[in-house]
Amino acid sequence: MKVKIRLSGLLAASVSFNERMMELPEGTTIAEAMKIIELPVSGAWTRSSVNGKLRDRNYVLKDGDELFIFPVGGGG
């Protein structure tokens, strides 16, 4: 299946792309997709949305989905 993966900020810099169409195996979860793209960070400080809706890392991706992974920000 084909999924568009988008990343922002330091996440994009860590894997050298902001956006990419990827062929993933059927039944791939967000957590598995993060491993496939070799995202070198803990998922604990990231959030994910699929087609504009927040999803947890156990969400199973579908053909044509747009996965956006972004860091959880904080300020002070």
PDB file of N, CA, C and O in Angstrom, chain B, residues numbered from 101:
ATOM      1  N   MET B 101       0.850  -1.176   0.000  1.00  0.00           N
ATOM      2  CA  MET B 101       0.000   0.000   0.000  1.00  0.00           C
ATOM      3  C   MET B 101       0.891   1.232   0.000  1.00  0.00           C
ATOM      4  O   MET B 101       2.027   1.190   0.473  1.00  0.00           O
ATOM      5  N   LYS B 102       0.362   2.334  -0.537  1.00  0.00           N
ATOM      6  CA  LYS B 102       1.116   3.590  -0.574  1.00  0.00           C
ATOM      7  C   LYS B 102       0.564   4.541   0.471  1.00  0.00           C
ATOM      8  O   LYS B 102      -0.644   4.743   0.587  1.00  0.00           O
ATOM      9  N   VAL B 103       1.500   5.126   1.240  1.00  0.00           N
ATOM     10  CA  VAL B 103       1.156   6.073   2.296  1.00  0.00           C
ATOM     11  C   VAL B 103       2.079   7.279   2.153  1.00  0.00           C
ATOM     12  O   VAL B 103       3.284   7.125   1.955  1.00  0.00           O
ATOM     13  N   LYS B 104       1.511   8.472   2.254  1.00  0.00           N
ATOM     14  CA  LYS B 104       2.340   9.683   2.268  1.00  0.00           C
ATOM     15  C   LYS B 104       2.741   9.936   3.720  1.00  0.00           C
ATOM     16  O   LYS B 104       1.890  10.017   4.605  1.00  0.00           O
ATOM     17  N   ILE B 105       4.037  10.057   3.951  1.00  0.00           N
ATOM     18  CA  ILE B 105       4.546  10.332   5.295  1.00  0.00           C
ATOM     19  C   ILE B 105       5.120  11.737   5.301  1.00  0.00           C
ATOM     20  O   ILE B 105       5.972  12.082   4.481  1.00  0.00           O
ATOM     21  N   ARG B 106       4.637  12.545   6.244  1.00  0.00           N
ATOM     22  CA  ARG B 106       5.124  13.916   6.417  1.00  0.00           C
ATOM     23  C   ARG B 106       5.715  14.039   7.814  1.00  0.00           C
ATOM     24  O   ARG B 106       5.196  13.469   8.774  1.00  0.00           O
ATOM     25  N   LEU B 107       6.803  14.788   7.916  1.00  0.00           N
ATOM     26  CA  LEU B 107       7.472  15.025   9.194  1.00  0.00           C
ATOM     27  C   LEU B 107       7.729  16.510   9.345  1.00  0.00           C
ATOM     28  O   LEU B 107       7.820  17.237   8.356  1.00  0.00           O
ATOM     29  N   SER B 108       7.846  16.959  10.585  1.00  0.00           N
ATOM     30  CA  SER B 108       8.152  18.373  10.790  1.00  0.00           C
ATOM     31  C   SER B 108       9.353  18.534  11.712  1.00  0.00           C
ATOM     32  O   SER B 108       9.719  17.629  12.461  1.00  0.00           O
ATOM     33  N   GLY B 109       9.948  19.710  11.630  1.00  0.00           N
ATOM     34  CA  GLY B 109      11.018  20.106  12.538  1.00  0.00           C
ATOM     35  C   GLY B 109      12.195  19.154  12.576  1.00  0.00           C
ATOM     36  O   GLY B 109      12.680  18.693  11.543  1.00  0.00           O
ATOM     37  N   LEU B 110      12.645  18.868  13.789  1.00  0.00           N
ATOM     38  CA  LEU B 110      13.807  18.011  13.987  1.00  0.00           C
ATOM     39  C   LEU B 110      13.571  16.591  13.479  1.00  0.00           C
ATOM     40  O   LEU B 110      14.517  15.894  13.112  1.00  0.00           O
ATOM     41  N   LEU B 111      12.324  16.167  13.459  1.00  0.00           N
ATOM     42  CA  LEU B 111      12.025  14.828  12.958  1.00  0.00           C
ATOM     43  C   LEU B 111      12.397  14.728  11.486  1.00  0.00           C
ATOM     44  O   LEU B 111      13.010  13.749  11.060  1.00  0.00           O
ATOM     45  N   ALA B 112      12.027  15.744  10.710  1.00  0.00           N
ATOM     46  CA  ALA B 112      12.359  15.759   9.289  1.00  0.00           C
ATOM     47  C   ALA B 112      13.876  15.799   9.097  1.00  0.00           C
ATOM     48  O   ALA B 112      14.416  15.103   8.237  1.00  0.00           O
ATOM     49  N   ALA B 113      14.542  16.594   9.881  1.00  0.00           N
ATOM     50  CA  ALA B 113      15.996  16.704   9.770  1.00  0.00           C
ATOM     51  C   ALA B 113      16.680  15.379  10.119  1.00  0.00           C
ATOM     52  O   ALA B 113      17.726  15.057   9.555  1.00  0.00           O
ATOM     53  N   SER B 114      16.107  14.622  11.030  1.00  0.00           N
ATOM     54  CA  SER B 114      16.748  13.381  11.473  1.00  0.00           C
ATOM     55  C   SER B 114      16.691  12.273  10.428  1.00  0.00           C
ATOM     56  O   SER B 114      17.514  11.359  10.464  1.00  0.00           O
ATOM     57  N   VAL B 115      15.736  12.334   9.497  1.00  0.00           N
ATOM     58  CA  VAL B 115      15.642  11.307   8.448  1.00  0.00           C
ATOM     59  C   VAL B 115      15.827  11.892   7.050  1.00  0.00           C
ATOM     60  O   VAL B 115      15.689  11.182   6.054  1.00  0.00           O
ATOM     61  N   SER B 116      16.135  13.178   6.977  1.00  0.00           N
ATOM     62  CA  SER B 116      16.461  13.871   5.721  1.00  0.00           C
ATOM     63  C   SER B 116      15.327  13.963   4.713  1.00  0.00           C
ATOM     64  O   SER B 116      15.570  13.993   3.507  1.00  0.00           O
ATOM     65  N   PHE B 117      14.092  14.009   5.194  1.00  0.00           N
ATOM     66  CA  PHE B 117      12.987  14.327   4.296  1.00  0.00           C
ATOM     67  C   PHE B 117      11.827  14.926   5.081  1.00  0.00           C
ATOM     68  O   PHE B 117      11.616  14.613   6.253  1.00  0.00           O
ATOM     69  N   ASN B 118      11.076  15.800   4.398  1.00  0.00           N
ATOM     70  CA  ASN B 118       9.879  16.406   4.980  1.00  0.00           C
ATOM     71  C   ASN B 118       8.631  15.625   4.593  1.00  0.00           C
ATOM     72  O   ASN B 118       7.681  15.511   5.367  1.00  0.00           O
ATOM     73  N   GLU B 119       8.658  15.091   3.374  1.00  0.00           N
ATOM     74  CA  GLU B 119       7.481  14.412   2.836  1.00  0.00           C
ATOM     75  C   GLU B 119       7.943  13.356   1.834  1.00  0.00           C
ATOM     76  O   GLU B 119       8.838  13.588   1.021  1.00  0.00           O
ATOM     77  N   ARG B 120       7.301  12.184   1.919  1.00  0.00           N
ATOM     78  CA  ARG B 120       7.673  11.111   1.000  1.00  0.00           C
ATOM     79  C   ARG B 120       6.522  10.125   0.865  1.00  0.00           C
ATOM     80  O   ARG B 120       5.871   9.770   1.848  1.00  0.00           O
ATOM     81  N   MET B 121       6.280   9.685  -0.375  1.00  0.00           N
ATOM     82  CA  MET B 121       5.351   8.577  -0.602  1.00  0.00           C
ATOM     83  C   MET B 121       6.134   7.302  -0.374  1.00  0.00           C
ATOM     84  O   MET B 121       7.238   7.136  -0.893  1.00  0.00           O
ATOM     85  N   MET B 122       5.552   6.398   0.410  1.00  0.00           N
ATOM     86  CA  MET B 122       6.246   5.147   0.705  1.00  0.00           C
ATOM     87  C   MET B 122       5.331   3.960   0.476  1.00  0.00           C
ATOM     88  O   MET B 122       4.125   4.027   0.711  1.00  0.00           O
ATOM     89  N   GLU B 123       5.912   2.901   0.026  1.00  0.00           N
ATOM     90  CA  GLU B 123       5.218   1.628  -0.114  1.00  0.00           C
ATOM     91  C   GLU B 123       5.434   0.872   1.198  1.00  0.00           C
ATOM     92  O   GLU B 123       6.566   0.565   1.572  1.00  0.00           O
ATOM     93  N   LEU B 124       4.339   0.582   1.884  1.00  0.00           N
ATOM     94  CA  LEU B 124       4.404  -0.129   3.165  1.00  0.00           C
ATOM     95  C   LEU B 124       3.586  -1.408   3.076  1.00  0.00           C
ATOM     96  O   LEU B 124       2.630  -1.476   2.304  1.00  0.00           O
ATOM     97  N   PRO B 125       3.948  -2.426   3.857  1.00  0.00           N
ATOM     98  CA  PRO B 125       3.156  -3.661   3.864  1.00  0.00           C
ATOM     99  C   PRO B 125       1.750  -3.407   4.404  1.00  0.00           C
ATOM    100  O   PRO B 125       1.555  -2.564   5.280  1.00  0.00           O
ATOM    101  N   GLU B 126       0.777  -4.139   3.877  1.00  0.00           N
ATOM    102  CA  GLU B 126      -0.596  -4.055   4.393  1.00  0.00           C
ATOM    103  C   GLU B 126      -0.572  -4.340   5.892  1.00  0.00           C
ATOM    104  O   GLU B 126       0.163  -5.213   6.354  1.00  0.00           O
ATOM    105  N   GLY B 127      -1.378  -3.601   6.645  1.00  0.00           N
ATOM    106  CA  GLY B 127      -1.488  -3.823   8.081  1.00  0.00           C
ATOM    107  C   GLY B 127      -0.439  -3.112   8.915  1.00  0.00           C
ATOM    108  O   GLY B 127      -0.359  -3.336  10.123  1.00  0.00           O
ATOM    109  N   THR B 128       0.375  -2.250   8.288  1.00  0.00           N
ATOM    110  CA  THR B 128       1.409  -1.518   9.015  1.00  0.00           C
ATOM    111  C   THR B 128       0.775  -0.509   9.971  1.00  0.00           C
ATOM    112  O   THR B 128      -0.119   0.246   9.589  1.00  0.00           O
ATOM    113  N   THR B 129       1.247  -0.505  11.216  1.00  0.00           N
ATOM    114  CA  THR B 129       0.784   0.481  12.195  1.00  0.00           C
ATOM    115  C   THR B 129       1.680   1.720  12.123  1.00  0.00           C
ATOM    116  O   THR B 129       2.730   1.707  11.480  1.00  0.00           O
ATOM    117  N   ILE B 130       1.247   2.784  12.790  1.00  0.00           N
ATOM    118  CA  ILE B 130       2.072   3.988  12.860  1.00  0.00           C
ATOM    119  C   ILE B 130       3.408   3.664  13.515  1.00  0.00           C
ATOM    120  O   ILE B 130       4.450   4.111  13.036  1.00  0.00           O
ATOM    121  N   ALA B 131       3.396   2.894  14.603  1.00  0.00           N
ATOM    122  CA  ALA B 131       4.640   2.530  15.292  1.00  0.00           C
ATOM    123  C   ALA B 131       5.588   1.783  14.357  1.00  0.00           C
ATOM    124  O   ALA B 131       6.793   2.036  14.360  1.00  0.00           O
ATOM    125  N   GLU B 132       5.050   0.868  13.559  1.00  0.00           N
ATOM    126  CA  GLU B 132       5.882   0.125  12.610  1.00  0.00           C
ATOM    127  C   GLU B 132       6.422   1.038  11.519  1.00  0.00           C
ATOM    128  O   GLU B 132       7.568   0.889  11.094  1.00  0.00           O
ATOM    129  N   ALA B 133       5.604   1.981  11.064  1.00  0.00           N
ATOM    130  CA  ALA B 133       6.058   2.938  10.048  1.00  0.00           C
ATOM    131  C   ALA B 133       7.209   3.775  10.586  1.00  0.00           C
ATOM    132  O   ALA B 133       8.152   4.080   9.855  1.00  0.00           O
ATOM    133  N   MET B 134       7.138   4.146  11.851  1.00  0.00           N
ATOM    134  CA  MET B 134       8.225   4.919  12.465  1.00  0.00           C
ATOM    135  C   MET B 134       9.524   4.117  12.461  1.00  0.00           C
ATOM    136  O   MET B 134      10.598   4.686  12.267  1.00  0.00           O
ATOM    137  N   LYS B 135       9.441   2.820  12.669  1.00  0.00           N
ATOM    138  CA  LYS B 135      10.638   1.968  12.617  1.00  0.00           C
ATOM    139  C   LYS B 135      11.138   1.822  11.189  1.00  0.00           C
ATOM    140  O   LYS B 135      12.345   1.846  10.944  1.00  0.00           O
ATOM    141  N   ILE B 136      10.214   1.670  10.244  1.00  0.00           N
ATOM    142  CA  ILE B 136      10.592   1.495   8.840  1.00  0.00           C
ATOM    143  C   ILE B 136      11.363   2.704   8.329  1.00  0.00           C
ATOM    144  O   ILE B 136      12.339   2.547   7.595  1.00  0.00           O
ATOM    145  N   ILE B 137      10.940   3.916   8.708  1.00  0.00           N
ATOM    146  CA  ILE B 137      11.656   5.113   8.237  1.00  0.00           C
ATOM    147  C   ILE B 137      12.869   5.418   9.113  1.00  0.00           C
ATOM    148  O   ILE B 137      13.581   6.397   8.892  1.00  0.00           O
ATOM    149  N   GLU B 138      13.090   4.557  10.114  1.00  0.00           N
ATOM    150  CA  GLU B 138      14.239   4.675  11.013  1.00  0.00           C
ATOM    151  C   GLU B 138      14.271   6.015  11.734  1.00  0.00           C
ATOM    152  O   GLU B 138      15.308   6.674  11.810  1.00  0.00           O
ATOM    153  N   LEU B 139      13.126   6.399  12.258  1.00  0.00           N
ATOM    154  CA  LEU B 139      13.028   7.622  13.043  1.00  0.00           C
ATOM    155  C   LEU B 139      13.799   7.404  14.343  1.00  0.00           C
ATOM    156  O   LEU B 139      13.409   6.557  15.148  1.00  0.00           O
ATOM    157  N   PRO B 140      14.883   8.148  14.567  1.00  0.00           N
ATOM    158  CA  PRO B 140      15.776   7.862  15.692  1.00  0.00           C
ATOM    159  C   PRO B 140      15.351   8.511  17.008  1.00  0.00           C
ATOM    160  O   PRO B 140      16.195   8.966  17.780  1.00  0.00           O
ATOM    161  N   VAL B 141      14.057   8.552  17.258  1.00  0.00           N
ATOM    162  CA  VAL B 141      13.571   9.168  18.492  1.00  0.00           C
ATOM    163  C   VAL B 141      12.538   8.261  19.132  1.00  0.00           C
ATOM    164  O   VAL B 141      11.952   7.398  18.478  1.00  0.00           O
ATOM    165  N   SER B 142      12.328   8.469  20.402  1.00  0.00           N
ATOM    166  CA  SER B 142      11.286   7.746  21.112  1.00  0.00           C
ATOM    167  C   SER B 142       9.933   8.287  20.677  1.00  0.00           C
ATOM    168  O   SER B 142       9.760   9.497  20.534  1.00  0.00           O
ATOM    169  N   GLY B 143       8.995   7.409  20.471  1.00  0.00           N
ATOM    170  CA  GLY B 143       7.648   7.836  20.128  1.00  0.00           C
ATOM    171  C   GLY B 143       6.959   8.567  21.266  1.00  0.00           C
ATOM    172  O   GLY B 143       5.889   9.144  21.074  1.00  0.00           O
ATOM    173  N   ALA B 144       7.561   8.548  22.452  1.00  0.00           N
ATOM    174  CA  ALA B 144       6.943   9.174  23.621  1.00  0.00           C
ATOM    175  C   ALA B 144       6.795  10.684  23.459  1.00  0.00           C
ATOM    176  O   ALA B 144       5.889  11.276  24.045  1.00  0.00           O
ATOM    177  N   TRP B 145       7.647  11.302  22.696  1.00  0.00           N
ATOM    178  CA  TRP B 145       7.529  12.758  22.550  1.00  0.00           C
ATOM    179  C   TRP B 145       7.092  13.171  21.148  1.00  0.00           C
ATOM    180  O   TRP B 145       7.351  14.289  20.701  1.00  0.00           O
ATOM    181  N   THR B 146       6.424  12.242  20.467  1.00  0.00           N
ATOM    182  CA  THR B 146       5.839  12.581  19.167  1.00  0.00           C
ATOM    183  C   THR B 146       4.346  12.317  19.193  1.00  0.00           C
ATOM    184  O   THR B 146       3.847  11.557  20.024  1.00  0.00           O
ATOM    185  N   ARG B 147       3.654  12.943  18.288  1.00  0.00           N
ATOM    186  CA  ARG B 147       2.235  12.681  18.059  1.00  0.00           C
ATOM    187  C   ARG B 147       2.061  12.429  16.573  1.00  0.00           C
ATOM    188  O   ARG B 147       2.891  12.828  15.757  1.00  0.00           O
ATOM    189  N   SER B 148       0.977  11.766  16.240  1.00  0.00           N
ATOM    190  CA  SER B 148       0.719  11.415  14.847  1.00  0.00           C
ATOM    191  C   SER B 148      -0.716  11.726  14.476  1.00  0.00           C
ATOM    192  O   SER B 148      -1.634  11.571  15.280  1.00  0.00           O
ATOM    193  N   SER B 149      -0.888  12.164  13.251  1.00  0.00           N
ATOM    194  CA  SER B 149      -2.239  12.313  12.721  1.00  0.00           C
ATOM    195  C   SER B 149      -2.307  11.587  11.385  1.00  0.00           C
ATOM    196  O   SER B 149      -1.329  11.521  10.640  1.00  0.00           O
ATOM    197  N   VAL B 150      -3.474  11.052  11.105  1.00  0.00           N
ATOM    198  CA  VAL B 150      -3.722  10.388   9.831  1.00  0.00           C
ATOM    199  C   VAL B 150      -4.906  11.087   9.191  1.00  0.00           C
ATOM    200  O   VAL B 150      -6.002  11.129   9.749  1.00  0.00           O
ATOM    201  N   ASN B 151      -4.666  11.631   8.021  1.00  0.00           N
ATOM    202  CA  ASN B 151      -5.700  12.372   7.289  1.00  0.00           C
ATOM    203  C   ASN B 151      -6.320  13.468   8.153  1.00  0.00           C
ATOM    204  O   ASN B 151      -7.521  13.730   8.080  1.00  0.00           O
ATOM    205  N   GLY B 152      -5.481  14.103   8.973  1.00  0.00           N
ATOM    206  CA  GLY B 152      -5.924  15.241   9.775  1.00  0.00           C
ATOM    207  C   GLY B 152      -6.522  14.904  11.132  1.00  0.00           C
ATOM    208  O   GLY B 152      -6.950  15.811  11.847  1.00  0.00           O
ATOM    209  N   LYS B 153      -6.567  13.628  11.512  1.00  0.00           N
ATOM    210  CA  LYS B 153      -7.119  13.243  12.817  1.00  0.00           C
ATOM    211  C   LYS B 153      -6.031  12.602  13.661  1.00  0.00           C
ATOM    212  O   LYS B 153      -5.303  11.729  13.190  1.00  0.00           O
ATOM    213  N   LEU B 154      -5.922  13.044  14.930  1.00  0.00           N
ATOM    214  CA  LEU B 154      -4.929  12.456  15.820  1.00  0.00           C
ATOM    215  C   LEU B 154      -5.205  10.964  15.997  1.00  0.00           C
ATOM    216  O   LEU B 154      -6.347  10.542  16.177  1.00  0.00           O
ATOM    217  N   ARG B 155      -4.136  10.181  15.941  1.00  0.00           N
ATOM    218  CA  ARG B 155      -4.236   8.726  16.085  1.00  0.00           C
ATOM    219  C   ARG B 155      -3.126   8.237  16.992  1.00  0.00           C
ATOM    220  O   ARG B 155      -2.056   8.843  17.052  1.00  0.00           O
ATOM    221  N   ASP B 156      -3.376   7.125  17.709  1.00  0.00           N
ATOM    222  CA  ASP B 156      -2.298   6.566  18.523  1.00  0.00           C
ATOM    223  C   ASP B 156      -1.412   5.687  17.653  1.00  0.00           C
ATOM    224  O   ASP B 156      -1.741   5.401  16.501  1.00  0.00           O
ATOM    225  N   ARG B 157      -0.288   5.262  18.216  1.00  0.00           N
ATOM    226  CA  ARG B 157       0.709   4.534  17.433  1.00  0.00           C
ATOM    227  C   ARG B 157       0.271   3.125  17.033  1.00  0.00           C
ATOM    228  O   ARG B 157       0.943   2.484  16.224  1.00  0.00           O
ATOM    229  N   ASN B 158      -0.838   2.632  17.581  1.00  0.00           N
ATOM    230  CA  ASN B 158      -1.352   1.311  17.205  1.00  0.00           C
ATOM    231  C   ASN B 158      -2.316   1.376  16.021  1.00  0.00           C
ATOM    232  O   ASN B 158      -2.812   0.345  15.566  1.00  0.00           O
ATOM    233  N   TYR B 159      -2.577   2.571  15.527  1.00  0.00           N
ATOM    234  CA  TYR B 159      -3.501   2.741  14.403  1.00  0.00           C
ATOM    235  C   TYR B 159      -2.940   2.043  13.163  1.00  0.00           C
ATOM    236  O   TYR B 159      -1.769   2.221  12.828  1.00  0.00           O
ATOM    237  N   VAL B 160      -3.765   1.255  12.488  1.00  0.00           N
ATOM    238  CA  VAL B 160      -3.356   0.545  11.271  1.00  0.00           C
ATOM    239  C   VAL B 160      -3.606   1.450  10.066  1.00  0.00           C
ATOM    240  O   VAL B 160      -4.727   1.894   9.818  1.00  0.00           O
ATOM    241  N   LEU B 161      -2.539   1.706   9.333  1.00  0.00           N
ATOM    242  CA  LEU B 161      -2.614   2.573   8.159  1.00  0.00           C
ATOM    243  C   LEU B 161      -3.306   1.862   6.999  1.00  0.00           C
ATOM    244  O   LEU B 161      -3.308   0.635   6.903  1.00  0.00           O
ATOM    245  N   LYS B 162      -3.891   2.674   6.124  1.00  0.00           N
ATOM    246  CA  LYS B 162      -4.593   2.148   4.950  1.00  0.00           C
ATOM    247  C   LYS B 162      -4.017   2.795   3.695  1.00  0.00           C
ATOM    248  O   LYS B 162      -3.417   3.868   3.757  1.00  0.00           O
ATOM    249  N   ASP B 163      -4.204   2.139   2.572  1.00  0.00           N
ATOM    250  CA  ASP B 163      -3.723   2.657   1.306  1.00  0.00           C
ATOM    251  C   ASP B 163      -4.265   4.071   1.070  1.00  0.00           C
ATOM    252  O   ASP B 163      -5.462   4.317   1.212  1.00  0.00           O
ATOM    253  N   GLY B 164      -3.377   4.986   0.711  1.00  0.00           N
ATOM    254  CA  GLY B 164      -3.776   6.357   0.423  1.00  0.00           C
ATOM    255  C   GLY B 164      -3.772   7.288   1.627  1.00  0.00           C
ATOM    256  O   GLY B 164      -4.024   8.484   1.479  1.00  0.00           O
ATOM    257  N   ASP B 165      -3.488   6.762   2.824  1.00  0.00           N
ATOM    258  CA  ASP B 165      -3.451   7.614   4.022  1.00  0.00           C
ATOM    259  C   ASP B 165      -2.303   8.607   3.944  1.00  0.00           C
ATOM    260  O   ASP B 165      -1.304   8.380   3.260  1.00  0.00           O
ATOM    261  N   GLU B 166      -2.470   9.724   4.666  1.00  0.00           N
ATOM    262  CA  GLU B 166      -1.404  10.690   4.864  1.00  0.00           C
ATOM    263  C   GLU B 166      -1.085  10.711   6.347  1.00  0.00           C
ATOM    264  O   GLU B 166      -1.899  11.141   7.165  1.00  0.00           O
ATOM    265  N   LEU B 167       0.108  10.242   6.683  1.00  0.00           N
ATOM    266  CA  LEU B 167       0.579  10.177   8.065  1.00  0.00           C
ATOM    267  C   LEU B 167       1.465  11.372   8.329  1.00  0.00           C
ATOM    268  O   LEU B 167       2.441  11.594   7.612  1.00  0.00           O
ATOM    269  N   PHE B 168       1.141  12.141   9.347  1.00  0.00           N
ATOM    270  CA  PHE B 168       1.945  13.296   9.744  1.00  0.00           C
ATOM    271  C   PHE B 168       2.452  13.038  11.151  1.00  0.00           C
ATOM    272  O   PHE B 168       1.662  12.859  12.077  1.00  0.00           O
ATOM    273  N   ILE B 169       3.774  13.020  11.313  1.00  0.00           N
ATOM    274  CA  ILE B 169       4.405  12.801  12.616  1.00  0.00           C
ATOM    275  C   ILE B 169       5.075  14.101  13.026  1.00  0.00           C
ATOM    276  O   ILE B 169       5.841  14.685  12.259  1.00  0.00           O
ATOM    277  N   PHE B 170       4.784  14.545  14.229  1.00  0.00           N
ATOM    278  CA  PHE B 170       5.326  15.829  14.673  1.00  0.00           C
ATOM    279  C   PHE B 170       5.726  15.749  16.137  1.00  0.00           C
ATOM    280  O   PHE B 170       5.156  14.966  16.898  1.00  0.00           O
ATOM    281  N   PRO B 171       6.716  16.564  16.539  1.00  0.00           N
ATOM    282  CA  PRO B 171       7.151  16.557  17.940  1.00  0.00           C
ATOM    283  C   PRO B 171       6.131  17.271  18.826  1.00  0.00           C
ATOM    284  O   PRO B 171       5.485  18.235  18.414  1.00  0.00           O
ATOM    285  N   VAL B 172       6.009  16.776  20.032  1.00  0.00           N
ATOM    286  CA  VAL B 172       5.171  17.443  21.025  1.00  0.00           C
ATOM    287  C   VAL B 172       5.994  18.621  21.538  1.00  0.00           C
ATOM    288  O   VAL B 172       7.108  18.445  22.032  1.00  0.00           O
ATOM    289  N   GLY B 173       5.435  19.817  21.415  1.00  0.00           N
ATOM    290  CA  GLY B 173       6.167  21.007  21.828  1.00  0.00           C
ATOM    291  C   GLY B 173       5.777  21.452  23.221  1.00  0.00           C
ATOM    292  O   GLY B 173       4.704  21.127  23.730  1.00  0.00           O
ATOM    293  N   GLY B 174       6.648  22.175  23.795  1.00  0.00           N
ATOM    294  CA  GLY B 174       6.372  22.741  25.104  1.00  0.00           C
ATOM    295  C   GLY B 174       7.140  24.043  25.228  1.00  0.00           C
ATOM    296  O   GLY B 174       8.108  24.278  24.506  1.00  0.00           O
ATOM    297  N   GLY B 175       6.732  24.823  26.082  1.00  0.00           N
ATOM    298  CA  GLY B 175       7.419  26.093  26.276  1.00  0.00           C
ATOM    299  C   GLY B 175       7.478  26.459  27.739  1.00  0.00           C
ATOM    300  O   GLY B 175       6.948  25.768  28.609  1.00  0.00           O
ATOM    301  N   GLY B 176       8.117  27.528  27.965  1.00  0.00           N
ATOM    302  CA  GLY B 176       8.183  27.888  29.366  1.00  0.00           C
ATOM    303  C   GLY B 176       8.865  29.208  29.553  1.00  0.00           C
ATOM    304  O   GLY B 176       9.010  29.673  30.684  1.00  0.00           O
TER     305      GLY B 176
END
